[in-house]
Amino acid sequence: MREKLFKNKAKLLLVIGMVILLACVRAFENQLFYDPFSVYFKNDYLNLAFPEYRALPLLFSMAFRYVLNAFFSLAIIQVLFKDWSLTKFATVLYALFFVLLIAAFFLLITYSDSHNNFVLFYIRRFLIQPLFLLLFVPAFYYQRLAKKS
């Protein structure tokens, strides 16, 4: 009983630690990442043209941020479910979604005018926030429950 309680405390502390690290990525975003769209989307972006940006630094910055969020999210998934096959599957999903989202993001800012701002806002949101974690954890939990019954 005592070991189970300690194991759950350790699991909880690890998850809380990873969530704090995710929050730190968000808290220090202005210092860590190049993102001219951050200020753009804080204003009345529906009526503004896209800001000036440098494509390569923006790509690397968004990729770095996505990888940091994905790493901490995958660590949370591994701690919660203790299933390497599930973590590998989530890793493949993260990689696939990154390729699709980053391509869509750069296609929109390169070849689209500002009437697609709302779509761009949400694509960027999925790239810079750990939203997939909020989708994957309940889905994997439900899958685990379905397997047991």
C-alpha positions as CSV (number, residue, x, y, z in Angstrom):
1,M,0.0,0.0,0.0
2,R,2.8,2.4,1.0
3,E,4.7,1.6,-2.2
4,K,1.7,2.3,-4.3
5,L,1.1,5.6,-2.6
6,F,4.7,6.6,-3.1
7,K,4.6,5.5,-6.7
8,N,1.5,7.6,-7.4
9,K,3.1,10.6,-5.6
10,A,6.2,10.3,-7.7
11,K,4.1,10.0,-10.9
12,L,2.1,13.1,-9.8
13,L,5.3,15.1,-9.1
14,L,6.8,14.1,-12.4
15,V,3.7,15.2,-14.3
16,I,3.5,18.5,-12.3
17,G,7.1,19.1,-13.1
18,M,6.6,18.6,-16.8
19,V,3.5,20.9,-16.7
20,I,5.6,23.5,-15.0
21,L,8.2,23.1,-17.8
22,L,5.5,23.6,-20.4
23,A,4.4,26.7,-18.5
24,C,8.0,28.0,-18.6
25,V,8.1,27.6,-22.4
26,R,5.1,29.8,-22.5
27,A,6.3,32.3,-19.8
28,F,9.6,32.8,-21.5
29,E,8.4,32.8,-25.1
30,N,9.5,36.3,-25.9
31,Q,13.0,35.7,-24.7
32,L,13.4,32.2,-26.3
33,F,11.7,32.5,-29.7
34,Y,11.5,34.7,-32.7
35,D,7.9,35.2,-33.5
36,P,6.6,38.5,-35.1
37,F,3.2,37.0,-35.3
38,S,2.9,37.0,-31.5
39,V,2.4,40.8,-31.4
40,Y,0.4,40.6,-34.6
41,F,-2.2,38.2,-33.1
42,K,-2.5,40.3,-29.9
43,N,-3.8,43.2,-31.9
44,D,-6.8,43.5,-34.2
45,Y,-5.3,41.0,-36.7
46,L,-8.4,40.5,-38.7
47,N,-8.0,43.9,-40.2
48,L,-4.2,44.0,-40.5
49,A,-1.7,42.8,-43.1
50,F,0.8,40.1,-42.1
51,P,3.8,41.5,-40.3
52,E,7.3,41.5,-41.8
53,Y,9.1,38.3,-40.9
54,R,12.3,36.4,-41.7
55,A,11.2,32.9,-42.9
56,L,14.2,30.8,-41.8
57,P,14.5,32.2,-38.2
58,L,10.7,31.9,-37.9
59,L,10.8,28.2,-39.1
60,F,13.6,27.3,-36.7
61,S,12.0,29.1,-33.8
62,M,8.6,27.5,-34.3
63,A,10.3,24.1,-34.8
64,F,12.3,24.5,-31.6
65,R,9.2,25.5,-29.6
66,Y,7.2,22.7,-31.1
67,V,9.9,20.2,-30.2
68,L,10.2,21.5,-26.6
69,N,6.4,21.2,-26.2
70,A,6.3,17.8,-27.8
71,F,9.2,16.5,-25.6
72,F,7.5,17.6,-22.4
73,S,4.1,16.3,-23.6
74,L,5.6,13.0,-24.6
75,A,7.3,12.7,-21.2
76,I,3.9,13.3,-19.6
77,I,2.3,10.6,-21.7
78,Q,5.1,8.2,-20.8
79,V,4.8,8.9,-17.1
80,L,1.0,8.6,-17.1
81,F,0.6,5.5,-19.3
82,K,4.0,3.7,-18.9
83,D,3.7,2.3,-22.4
84,W,6.5,2.8,-24.9
85,S,4.4,1.7,-27.8
86,L,1.9,4.4,-27.0
87,T,4.7,7.0,-26.6
88,K,6.2,6.0,-29.9
89,F,2.8,6.3,-31.6
90,A,2.3,9.8,-30.1
91,T,5.8,10.7,-31.3
92,V,4.8,9.7,-34.9
93,L,1.6,11.7,-34.5
94,Y,3.6,14.8,-33.3
95,A,6.0,14.5,-36.2
96,L,3.2,14.1,-38.8
97,F,1.2,17.0,-37.4
98,F,4.3,19.2,-37.3
99,V,5.0,18.6,-41.0
100,L,1.4,19.2,-41.9
101,L,0.9,22.3,-39.7
102,I,4.2,24.0,-40.6
103,A,3.6,23.5,-44.3
104,A,0.1,24.9,-44.0
105,F,1.4,27.8,-41.9
106,F,4.1,28.8,-44.4
107,L,1.8,28.3,-47.4
108,L,-0.7,30.6,-45.8
109,I,1.7,33.4,-44.9
110,T,3.5,33.1,-48.3
111,Y,0.7,32.7,-50.8
112,S,-2.4,34.0,-49.0
113,D,-3.6,37.5,-48.3
114,S,-4.8,38.5,-44.8
115,H,-8.4,37.1,-45.3
116,N,-7.2,33.8,-43.9
117,N,-6.0,35.3,-40.6
118,F,-8.4,33.2,-38.5
119,V,-7.1,29.9,-40.0
120,L,-3.5,31.1,-39.6
121,F,-4.2,32.0,-36.0
122,Y,-5.4,28.4,-35.2
123,I,-2.6,26.7,-37.1
124,R,-0.1,28.8,-35.3
125,R,-1.8,28.0,-32.0
126,F,-1.4,24.2,-32.6
127,L,2.3,24.8,-33.4
128,I,3.2,26.9,-30.4
129,Q,0.9,25.5,-27.7
130,P,0.8,21.9,-26.3
131,L,-2.8,21.4,-27.4
132,F,-2.1,17.9,-28.7
133,L,-1.4,16.8,-25.1
134,L,-5.0,17.9,-24.2
135,L,-6.3,15.7,-27.0
136,F,-4.0,12.7,-26.7
137,V,-4.2,12.1,-22.9
138,P,-8.0,11.6,-22.8
139,A,-7.9,9.6,-26.1
140,F,-5.2,7.3,-24.8
141,Y,-7.0,6.9,-21.4
142,Y,-10.3,6.0,-23.2
143,Q,-8.4,3.5,-25.3
144,R,-6.9,1.9,-22.2
145,L,-10.3,1.7,-20.6
146,A,-11.8,0.2,-23.7
147,K,-9.0,-2.4,-23.9
148,K,-9.7,-3.5,-20.3
149,S,-13.4,-4.2,-20.8
